[in-house]
Amino acid sequence: MPQLPDLALPVTRFLAAHPAARGVLAELGITAATDAEFLASAAPFLSMASLLSVSGLSAPLFAEALHAAADRPAPGMTPLFCDGWNPLSPGLRLFLSLPCPLKAPMGIALENLRESLPPSAPWPRIFMDSCGKHTLNDLASELSRPEEVPDMIVSAGLNGFLSKSFRDRFADGDLLARLPQDMNTALAEAGLADPRGVCRIYAVNPLVMVAVPSRLGGLPVPRSFDDLLNPAYAGKIGLCGPPETAGDSTLLLHIRLRHGLDALAALGRSMVCDTHPAQVFRPAPGTDAPPIAVMPAFFANAAPRQGDVEIIWPEDGALVSPLFVMVKATAKKAVTPLLDLFLGREAAAICAGAALPPTLPATGGGMPAGKRLRFIGWDVLESRDLGPLIAESGAAFATAYYEQHR
C-alpha cells in the first residue's frame, strides 16, 4: 500500500504538487477537480482530505490510484495556482460572493479602498465566487478544520456558511470574531440578528412577484406567495433557472417549511421553469410567456416595463436571502478597513440603490416604505441543516415538475 500523501494541503496546493491527481479524481467520479469554478473559489480553502470525505472516497483508494498514475502526463492545461497559500504563513484570504447588482459597484469600492491605504497596509488575496456549483458556498458545511475557513467571508444566500454543521463546528469557539448585531429599525422585526453573534447580515435580497393582469384571463393578481398554490395559477407562474437548481430558492424553502412536501410538489406542477425575468416584461413575438413570475426585487425594478406590469410586494412580507460577513478573530484587526466598508455607509448606500435593503442603523432605502420582510429564521438554521433541507425541497419540486411537463 503506497504511503498517504499530505491530504491536509488545500486542494490547489495538492494538485500543484501532484499534477496527475486531477485526472485520477475525474476517473474516480470527482468532477469538481476539473471544474473551473471549484478551482477558483473552493479549492484554495478546502483540504484534499475534506474533498475526499465529501465525495465518499477513501484516502487509501485514492493514494493507490494516484501512485499508479504517478508517471502519467497530466491531461490538458496546467492550472495557475495563485492562492497565496504558504504552510508557514498563509497570509490573508477573503472569500467574496456577491449578488449580480453588487459585483461591479462593490468591485470599484474595493479598488478605491485599496488605493486609499498605504502600500504597507495588509490586504487579502480575494477569491471571488460566481453563480456556478462546486463553490465554497456549496461546500462550506463540509469544512472541518479551522485552516480551511477563510480569514474573511463575504457571502450571499442561504448556503453552507449558514448551515448548522458549519456553525456548530466554528461559531461557538474563539475562531470567529463577534460582530455588531444592531439593526435598522425597518428590518429589525425580520429577526436578522445572529444569536451567536458571528454572522453580520449587512443587507438582504428580497424576492417579489411580478404579474401582468391583462394576461391573467380574469384571475386576480396574487398578493402573497401562498396564493401561488391556488390551482387556478397552474402553468401561469415563471421561475428563473431549471428545476434542478431551484432547491435553494427562498420560495421553495418557504413553501416546504410552511406547507410541506405535498404543497411543494403542487407548486412544481404549476410552475414554468427556465423563465428569464425579462420574458414576463417583454415576451418575444409568438411566445406564451407566463403572466406571473417570481424574481429578486432588483430584477423587477431594473427591467424596462411595458403594458400593465405590476410589481407585487407580498402582503405578508417579501422573502429574503441574506448578504452577510464573517471574519476570523485573528484577522479582524488586519481587515478592519474591509469590515468598515461592508458594514458601513458606503456599502449601505450601494445596496439601497440596488434594491437590496441595508441593515445598518439610521439608513434606509432598498424597499417601499411600510413593507415587510420575511427571513427563514435563525431558529430554523439552528435546528435544521440547510444541505439536506435544500436537497429534499429541490428533489420534490423537480420530480413533480418533470412529471407534469414530460
C-alpha positions in Angstrom: 0.0 0.0 0.0 1.6 3.3 -1.0 2.2 5.9 1.7 -0.6 8.5 2.0 0.3 11.9 0.6 -0.3 15.1 2.7 -4.1 15.3 2.5 -4.2 18.3 4.8 -3.0 20.6 1.9 -5.5 22.8 0.2 -6.7 21.2 -3.0 -4.9 23.8 -5.1 -1.6 23.1 -3.4 -2.1 19.3 -3.6 -2.9 19.5 -7.3 0.2 21.6 -7.9 2.4 19.0 -6.1 0.7 16.0 -7.7 -0.3 17.0 -11.3 -1.7 13.6 -12.1 -4.3 13.9 -9.3 -6.7 15.9 -11.4 -7.1 13.1 -13.9 -7.3 10.5 -11.1 -10.0 12.4 -9.3 -12.0 12.7 -12.5 -11.7 9.0 -13.2 -12.9 8.2 -9.7 -16.0 10.4 -10.3 -14.9 13.6 -8.5 -15.7 16.0 -11.4 -15.2 19.1 -9.2 -11.4 18.8 -9.6 -11.8 19.7 -13.3 -14.4 22.4 -12.7 -13.0 25.9 -13.1 -15.5 27.3 -10.6 -14.4 24.9 -8.0 -10.7 25.5 -8.7 -11.1 29.3 -8.4 -13.4 29.5 -5.4 -13.3 26.4 -3.2 -10.1 24.6 -3.9 -7.8 27.3 -2.3 -9.6 26.6 1.1 -10.9 23.1 1.1 -8.3 20.4 2.1 -7.8 17.4 -0.1 -8.9 15.2 2.9 -12.2 17.1 3.0 -12.8 16.8 -0.7 -12.3 13.0 -0.5 -14.6 12.9 2.5 -17.4 14.9 0.9 -17.1 12.7 -2.2 -17.2 9.5 -0.2 -13.8 8.3 -1.5 -11.4 6.5 0.8 -8.0 8.0 1.2 -6.1 4.7 0.7 -8.0 4.0 -2.5 -7.1 7.5 -3.8 -3.5 7.1 -2.8 -3.3 3.8 -4.6 -4.8 5.2 -7.8 -2.5 8.3 -7.5 0.6 6.1 -7.1 -0.4 4.1 -10.2 -0.8 7.3 -12.2 2.4 9.0 -11.0 4.2 8.7 -14.3 1.2 9.6 -16.4 1.4 13.0 -18.1 -1.2 15.4 -16.8 -4.0 16.0 -19.3 -4.9 19.4 -20.6 -3.6 22.8 -19.4 -1.9 23.0 -16.1 -3.8 25.5 -13.8 -2.0 28.5 -12.4 -2.2 28.3 -8.6 -2.2 31.8 -7.4 -3.8 31.1 -4.0 -1.3 32.8 -1.8 -1.0 29.7 0.5 2.1 29.1 2.4 2.4 26.4 5.1 4.3 28.7 7.4 2.5 31.9 6.8 -0.8 31.6 4.9 -1.5 35.3 4.6 -4.9 36.8 4.5 -7.5 35.2 2.2 -11.0 36.6 1.6 -13.8 34.7 0.0 -16.2 37.0 -1.8 -19.6 36.2 -3.1 -21.9 39.0 -4.2 -25.3 39.1 -6.0 -25.3 40.4 -9.6 -26.1 44.1 -8.9 -23.3 44.4 -6.4 -20.4 42.9 -8.4 -19.4 46.0 -10.3 -20.1 48.8 -7.7 -18.5 46.8 -4.8 -15.6 45.9 -7.0 -14.9 49.5 -7.7 -15.4 50.3 -4.0 -12.8 47.6 -3.1 -10.3 49.1 -5.7 -10.8 52.6 -4.3 -10.3 51.3 -0.7 -7.1 49.6 -1.6 -5.7 52.7 -3.4 -6.5 54.8 -0.3 -4.5 52.6 2.0 -0.7 52.9 2.4 1.3 50.3 0.4 2.3 48.5 3.6 -1.3 48.0 4.7 -2.5 44.4 4.9 -4.6 43.3 2.0 -6.1 39.9 1.5 -5.9 37.7 -1.6 -9.5 37.8 -2.9 -11.3 34.7 -4.2 -14.5 35.7 -6.0 -17.4 33.3 -6.4 -19.7 33.4 -9.4 -23.1 31.7 -9.9 -21.9 28.1 -10.5 -21.9 25.0 -8.4 -18.9 23.4 -6.6 -18.2 26.7 -5.0 -17.2 27.3 -1.4 -20.7 28.5 -0.7 -21.9 24.9 -1.5 -19.1 23.1 0.3 -18.7 25.3 3.4 -20.8 22.9 5.5 -18.2 20.2 4.9 -15.2 22.3 6.2 -13.8 20.5 9.2 -10.5 22.3 10.1 -10.0 26.0 11.1 -7.3 26.3 8.4 -10.0 25.7 5.8 -12.1 28.7 6.9 -11.3 32.0 5.0 -9.9 34.8 7.1 -12.9 36.9 5.9 -16.1 35.7 4.4 -18.4 37.9 2.4 -21.2 35.8 1.1 -24.8 35.8 -0.1 -27.7 33.5 0.1 -28.8 30.5 2.2 -25.7 28.5 1.8 -23.2 26.3 3.7 -21.8 29.1 5.7 -25.2 29.4 7.5 -25.6 25.6 7.9 -25.9 24.1 11.3 -22.9 21.9 10.8 -20.6 24.9 9.9 -21.9 27.0 12.8 -21.8 24.1 15.3 -18.2 23.5 14.3 -16.8 27.0 14.2 -19.2 29.6 15.7 -19.0 28.9 19.4 -15.3 28.9 20.0 -12.8 31.7 19.5 -12.2 31.2 15.8 -14.8 33.7 14.5 -15.0 37.3 15.8 -18.1 38.7 17.3 -19.7 41.3 15.0 -22.3 44.1 15.8 -25.9 42.9 15.5 -27.8 46.2 15.8 -30.3 46.6 13.0 -32.1 49.2 11.0 -35.5 49.6 12.7 -37.3 48.9 9.4 -35.7 45.5 9.2 -35.5 44.6 12.9 -38.7 42.6 13.0 -37.4 40.2 10.4 -35.2 38.7 13.1 -31.9 39.0 11.2 -29.6 39.4 14.2 -27.4 36.3 14.7 -28.0 34.8 18.2 -24.3 33.5 18.1 -23.1 37.0 17.1 -20.5 35.9 14.5 -22.6 36.5 11.3 -23.4 40.1 10.4 -26.2 40.4 7.8 -25.4 43.7 6.1 -28.2 43.7 3.6 -31.0 41.4 2.2 -32.1 40.4 -1.2 -35.9 40.4 -1.3 -37.9 38.1 -3.5 -41.1 39.6 -5.0 -43.7 38.7 -7.6 -44.4 40.4 -10.9 -47.7 40.0 -12.8 -49.4 41.2 -16.0 -53.1 41.5 -15.1 -54.2 41.7 -18.7 -52.7 38.2 -19.4 -54.3 36.6 -16.4 -57.6 35.8 -18.1 -59.7 37.4 -15.3 -57.9 35.8 -12.4 -57.0 38.1 -9.5 -53.4 39.2 -9.1 -51.7 37.1 -6.4 -50.9 39.0 -3.2 -48.8 36.5 -1.3 -46.6 33.6 -2.1 -49.1 31.3 -0.6 -51.6 32.4 -3.2 -49.4 30.7 -5.8 -50.6 27.4 -4.5 -54.0 28.1 -5.9 -54.6 25.5 -8.8 -56.0 28.3 -10.9 -52.5 29.6 -11.4 -51.1 26.3 -12.8 -49.0 26.9 -15.9 -49.0 30.7 -15.3 -46.0 31.1 -12.9 -42.5 31.5 -14.2 -39.3 30.8 -12.2 -35.8 31.6 -13.4 -33.5 28.6 -13.9 -34.0 24.9 -14.4 -36.0 22.9 -11.8 -32.8 21.0 -10.7 -31.3 24.3 -9.4 -34.5 25.6 -7.7 -33.9 23.7 -4.4 -32.1 26.6 -2.8 -34.8 29.1 -3.8 -36.1 31.0 -0.8 -39.6 30.4 -2.3 -39.2 26.6 -2.3 -37.8 26.6 1.3 -40.7 28.8 2.4 -43.3 26.5 0.9 -41.6 23.4 2.2 -41.4 24.7 5.8 -44.8 26.3 5.9 -46.9 23.8 3.9 -44.9 20.6 3.5 -43.7 18.5 0.6 -47.1 17.9 -1.0 -47.6 21.6 -1.4 -44.1 21.9 -2.9 -44.9 19.2 -5.4 -48.1 21.0 -6.3 -46.0 24.1 -6.9 -43.6 22.1 -9.1 -46.5 21.0 -11.3 -47.8 24.6 -11.6 -44.6 26.5 -12.5 -42.8 27.1 -15.8 -39.1 27.0 -15.2 -36.2 28.4 -17.3 -38.2 31.7 -17.5 -35.9 34.7 -17.6 -37.4 37.7 -15.8 -37.3 39.7 -19.0 -39.7 37.4 -20.7 -42.5 38.5 -18.4 -41.8 42.1 -19.0 -41.3 41.9 -22.8 -42.4 38.5 -24.2 -40.9 37.7 -27.6 -43.3 37.7 -30.6 -45.1 34.3 -30.9 -44.2 33.2 -27.3 -46.6 32.4 -24.5 -44.7 33.8 -21.5 -46.2 33.2 -18.1 -48.2 36.2 -16.8 -46.7 35.8 -13.2 -43.1 35.5 -12.2 -41.1 35.2 -9.0 -37.8 37.2 -9.0 -35.5 39.3 -6.9 -36.7 42.9 -6.4 -33.6 44.3 -8.1 -34.5 42.4 -11.3 -38.1 43.6 -11.0 -37.1 47.2 -10.6 -34.3 47.3 -13.2 -36.1 45.7 -16.1 -37.8 48.0 -18.6 -41.6 47.6 -18.3 -44.3 47.9 -20.9 -48.0 47.4 -20.7 -49.7 46.8 -17.3 -46.9 45.1 -15.5 -47.4 45.2 -11.7 -44.6 44.6 -9.1 -46.2 42.9 -6.1 -44.5 43.2 -2.7 -46.3 40.3 -0.9 -48.7 41.4 1.8 -47.1 39.1 4.4 -43.6 40.1 3.5 -41.0 39.6 0.8 -38.9 36.5 1.3 -35.2 37.4 1.7 -31.8 35.9 1.2 -29.1 37.4 3.4 -25.9 39.1 2.4 -23.5 38.6 5.3 -20.0 38.9 6.6 -17.9 36.7 9.0 -14.3 37.1 10.0 -11.7 35.2 11.9 -10.8 36.8 15.2 -7.1 36.6 14.4 -7.6 38.6 11.1 -10.2 41.1 12.4 -7.6 43.9 13.1 -5.9 43.4 9.7 -9.1 43.5 7.7 -10.8 46.4 9.7 -10.8 48.6 6.6 -12.7 45.9 4.7 -15.1 45.3 7.6 -15.7 49.1 7.8 -16.5 49.1 4.0 -19.0 46.2 4.0 -20.6 47.2 7.3 -20.6 50.9 6.8 -22.5 53.7 5.0 -20.8 53.3 1.5 -21.9 49.6 1.1 -25.3 50.5 2.6 -25.9 53.2 0.0 -24.8 50.9 -2.8 -27.1 48.1 -1.6 -30.1 50.5 -1.2 -29.5 51.7 -4.8 -29.7 48.1 -6.0 -33.0 47.4 -4.2 -31.1 45.4 -1.5 -32.3 46.8 1.8 -29.3 47.5 4.1 -29.4 46.7 7.8 -27.1 49.5 9.0 -28.9 51.6 11.7 -30.0 55.1 10.7 -30.1 54.2 7.0 -32.9 53.5 4.6 -33.8 52.6 1.1 -34.0 49.5 -0.9 -37.7 48.7 -0.2 -41.0 50.5 -0.3 -42.0 52.3 2.9 -44.1 50.3 5.3 -43.5 46.9 3.6 -42.3 43.8 5.5 -39.6 41.2 5.1 -39.6 37.5 5.9 -36.4 35.7 6.8 -36.1 31.9 7.1 -35.3 32.4 10.8 -32.3 31.5 12.9 -34.5 29.0 14.7 -34.7 27.0 11.5 -31.0 27.4 10.7 -30.1 26.4 14.3 -32.2 23.3 14.2 -32.2 22.1 10.6 -29.1 21.6 8.4 -29.7 23.5 5.1 -28.0 21.0 2.8 -30.5 18.1 3.3 -33.4 20.6 3.5 -32.4 22.1 0.2 -31.8 18.7 -1.4 -35.2 17.4 -0.2 -37.0 20.5 -1.4 -35.3 20.5 -4.8 -36.0 16.8 -5.4 -39.7 17.1 -4.5 -40.1 20.2 -6.8 -38.1 18.8 -9.7 -39.8 15.4 -9.7 -43.3 16.9 -9.7 -42.2 19.4 -12.4 -41.0 16.7 -14.8 -44.0 14.5 -14.2 -46.2 17.4 -15.3 -44.0 18.6 -18.2 -42.8 15.3 -19.8 
